[in-house]
Amino acid sequence: MTFPPMRPIKRLLLFAIEAGVLVLGFVFSLALSIALAIHFDSSEPYAGQRNSLGEAVLYSGWLLTIVGFVSLRRKTRPWKIEYDAVAFLGQQAIDVRNALRVH
């Protein structure tokens, strides 16, 4: 039994990790800000006012999520460039080998 090469699997896993960082970061910061809003709105006498703590947590969470995503992309970028270069050179060699000769 032969196993597939690890490069495409690693590429797919990196994509899944990047997507997971974004989705989980946004969901976690939204859930935390909603929980804070519910907790502090029940104790405030002015229920109509905006909850600035919940908003600050939400925007801070989004900012941290984006920073984490960008840092993850910067860390994995050299490997992806090398992966694409190897794939391009391999495809170019196949194209040269199978090219139609026109005289």
Order of alpha helices (4+ residues) and beta strands (2+ residues): alpha-alpha
